């Protein structure tokens, strides 16, 4: 079941502004980064510390909060990032304000012009789902630039482009709960009998999430599903009290937990969830804990899906090539017949006249010597007709030779692409995905473009397991690691394993000083090899194993592609629980 993501509501945005003003007021901008196309990270120097602020305009994870996380940044900073660096380093943050209890935060900076004159500039974070944006403006409201450009083709209501005047998001025509009077609330309930209080509040007031409306109903009636016809006499005063807490900045950063997973967050105490609630030290910590892993997982999934689409298209295209080459080879099976027809025509030159359309003659190539009818071109002489069949024979023979070579190359490429697809499906972290992306770049399947990341030279880090008998077992996470395991980490006497004719990881048992590898260790390594392959859900998966000295790299072959001999085959069933027990975290 897909994880449903909460969005920041007006209460969360107000709490964020309040908290950031306490921590960042008068802080200096030190660094500006743009790790994602829709995300900015600003480093601030305060009187006491250096802190980082993340501003995300992600469609699913729009948010603003302080962060302790560090992301890898692009090799070349995007234009919006460089523009912010130019204008904001080392600007001073004057204040953070919320725009009309909407999901909009305005960061006001004290900057200087090139001539040294003081000037204010604004960074506006609109946290509105797929309409989220980060907009940088002059003091007079003119847009300098934005993370997302919105032209008339995208929205006829409001354009966000450099040079235009910034206009706030269109009004939802709802009331601001912080400005509502007690009498207005009483009248609202009286005029809407037999309605769910939660839905009535959600429809009437801006900035309130479904969670906030359910909480108000729960505090009022002890039932978040209560309707307006059976509310207690102190309903209005309790609603006013809830709004007053928000207006007076009496916030309670909270997370609703389901086991180890946070399922909802709020800037107030969600009493409806009882003991499922925990209370982080700050609202930034609350948001970071709720959003960060979800955002990482979501981006991981999107990038993996994009690469998988490329690989799947290549696999489909290469498979079609294989079929074409096989058909060419099959058609060439009749090439000898073309040569025989040429020979039979040459043996009957004296019988053929120009204008003949066929030659009927005994087939001396046949064991039974039956007659055969050979079609002739009446416009050509006998020798020319013979040459026509010899030419067909030569073309088919050449096509067959080329098709066999191309088929072998295409089969090898298909095996490689299927192995990459397998590793994409099992990649768990951004760094693992980045390694696969770099491999695809190196092999020419992906262009680097402006999204290329900084490459960090680091040791190959395959998965490491220890068998029940104490032997170290390495399992590759990608084809580059497969090569490293097989040809760099290994010794000639170590044991190499791979699923038979199935894409998967190279697996290595480090023999150490042992003369023999115990059967249990061999079986566990074979199980790990099968588990980290396309056959992870299979039974009795065939796994070949041999000493590393019998594994060879073909010159010019793609990463992870090897040949081997002197092998034996084990049949194992993958065991996820045992794999987890053996892995060294």
Residue, then its C-alpha position, 0 to 999 in steps of 0.5 A: x500500500x502506497x504511503x500517503x504523504x501529509x502536507x504542511x498546513x497553515x498551522x505548520x507554516x506558522x510554527x515554522x516561521x515562529x521557530x525560524x525567527x527565534x533561531x535565524x533572525x539576523x543570521x548571515x547567509x554563508x552558503x547556498x546549494x541546490x542538491x535537487x532541481x526543486x530544492x535549495x539548502x542555505x547555510x547560515x552563520x548565527x551568533x552561536x552556530x552554523x545551521x542549514x535550512x532546506x527549502x523544498x518545492x517538491x510536489x510531494x514533499x514541499x517543506x521548509x525546516x532546519x536540517x542536519x542531513x547532507x546531500x551530494x550537490x551537482x558538479x555544476x550549480x544550477x543557474x538559480x543557485x548561482x543567482x542566490x549566491x550572488x545576491x544573498x551571500x553574505x546577506x542578513x536574514x531580517x525575518x520570516x513571515x507567513x502570508x495570510x495563514x496560507x502555506x507561504x513563507x517569506x524570507x526577508x533579507x538585508x542585502x547590498x547593491x553592487x555600489x554598496x547601497x542597502x536593499x531588501x530582497x525576498x525569497x518566497x517559499x510556496x508550499x502548495x503541493x504540485x504548485x509549490x515553488x521558490x521565488x526570489x524577488x526584488x524589494x518592489x516585488x519584481x521577480x528576479x527568478x524562480x525554481x520553476x518557471x510558470x508561463x501562460x501555457x502552464x497557468x493562465x491565472x498566474x505566471x511566475x517568470x523573471x521580470x514579472x511582478x510577484x502576485x500571491x497565490x489565488x485566494x481560496x475564499x476561506x476565512x482566516x481562523x486566527x481572525x475569527x470571532x466567537x460569535x462567527x463560530x457559533x453562527x457557523x455551527x447553528x447554520x449548518x446542522x447535521x454536518x460533520x464538524x471536521x468537514x465543516x471546519x475544513x470547508x470554512x477555514x484556510x490553513x487547516x489540515x484534515x488532521x487539525x479539523x479532526x483534532x478540534x472535533x475530538x477535543x470538542x466531542x471526544x469523537x473526531x467524526x462528531x456532527x454539529x447536531x450533537x455537540x456539547x455546550x462548550x464547543x465554541x469556547x474549545x474551538x476558540x481556545x484551539x485557534x488562540x493557541x495557534x495565534x499565540x504561538x503555543x505550539x507542541x511539535x508532535x509525531x504520530x507513530x506506527x511502530x518505528x514509522x511516523x505517519x502524521x506530524x503536527x504543530x499541536x498535540x494530536x490527543x486523538x492518537x493517545x500514546x502513539x504520539x511522541x514530541x521532538x525537541x523542535x518542529x524542524x526535527x519533527x519535519x525532518x524525521x517525517x519528510x527526509x526518508x520519504x523524500x529520499x525514497x521518493x527521489x530514489x524511486x523516480x531516478x531508478x524508474x527513469x533509468x529502468x525505462x531507458x534500460x527496458x527500452x534498450x533491452x526491448x530494442x536489443x531483443x528485436x535485433x537478436x530476432x532479426x539476426x536469428x531470422x537472417x541466419x535461418x534464411x541463410x540455411x537455404x544458401x547452398x540451394x542457391x549455389x546448387x541451382x547455379x551449378x545445375x544451370x552451368x551443367x545445362x548451358x547447352x539446353x538453355x536458350x534466351x527467353x526460357x523461363x525455367x530449367x527442368x533437369x535431374x538434380x545430381x546433388x540429390x541422393x534419389x536424383x529426382x528432377x528439379x525445376x529452376x526458375x530462369x530470367x527470360x531476359x538473361x542468358x544461361x551464364x547470367x542466370x547461373x551468376x544470379x544464383x551464385x550472387x544470391x549464395x554469396x550474399x546469404x553467406x556473407x549475411x549469415x556470417x555477419x548475423x552470427x557475429x552481430x547476434x553474439x554481440x547482441x546476446x552479450x549486450x542483452x545479458x549485460x543490460x538485464x544484469x543492470x536492470x537486476x541491480x537497479x531493482x535491488x539498489x537501496x541507497x542513493x549512492x548505490x543508484x549513483x554507482x549504477x548511473x555512473x556505470x551507464x554513463x561510462x558505457x554510453x547508455x546515459x548522457x552526463x548533461x548538467x545533472x552529473x554528480x561529483x564523483x567521489x573516489x572511494x573503495x568498492x564496497x560490496x555487501x559483506x557476509x560471514x558464513x556460519x563457519x566464519x568465512x567472509x563472503x562478498x556479493x556485488x551491488x553492480x557490475x563494476x563491483x562484480x569486476x572488483x570482487x572477481x579480479x581485485x579482491x580475490x585470490x586464485x584459490x578463492x571460490x567464485x559463484x554465479x547463478x547459471x544463465x541468470x542475471x545477478x551478483x558475482x559472489x566470492x568466498x574468501x578461503x583465507x588459510x583453509x584448505x577446504x571450504x565447508x559444505x555449509x559455507x558453500x551452500x550459504x554462499x550459493x544461497x546468497x548468490x541466488x538471493x541477489x539475482x533475478x531468481x531471488x523468488x525461485x526454488x532450486x536455483x542453479x548456481x555455478x561455482x569454481x576457483x577464481x583462477x578459472x574465471x576470465x575476463x574477455x578483452x573488451x567485454x562490458x563490466x561484469x561479463x566473464x567466462x569460466x570453466x572447471x565448475x560445479x553446480x549447486x541448486x539452492x532456494x533463496x532464504x531472505x531471513x538467513x541472508x539478513x542474519x549473515x550480513x555484516x551491517 
